[in-house]
Amino acid sequence: MERSIIKVKSMSFKYNNDYIFKDFDLDIETGSFVSIIGNNGSGKSTLAKILIGLYQAYGYITIDGYLLNNFYLKKIRRVFSVCFDSADDHFIGETVKDDLAFS
């Protein structure tokens, strides 16, 4: 049995008062290939931002065995990163060095 690289259990996240995810579960095994697809506004980018710690959701989330929280965030970002389609979303830090270190 493969180990989960990403495990999400009972995750909930909402913008204002509207749930984007409610009791959402996801289990991606190490070595598997997964595509997240959907219409514009369906939550793909929101899910990615949650998994890299840009948005905080409620529930149980682990990446490579590390619980998604501030203590393990740097370790998680070493094994999991996201490249968004909008150039404005790529720049997180104030310098190029900060952006490279973020990924």
PyMOL commands that set and color helices and strands:
alter all, ss='L'
color gray80, all
select helices_A, chain A and resi 44-51+73-79+87-90+96-102
alter helices_A, ss='H'
color red, helices_A
select strands_A, chain A and resi 4-15+18-29+58-63+66-67
alter strands_A, ss='S'
color yellow, strands_A
deselect
rebuild
show_as cartoon
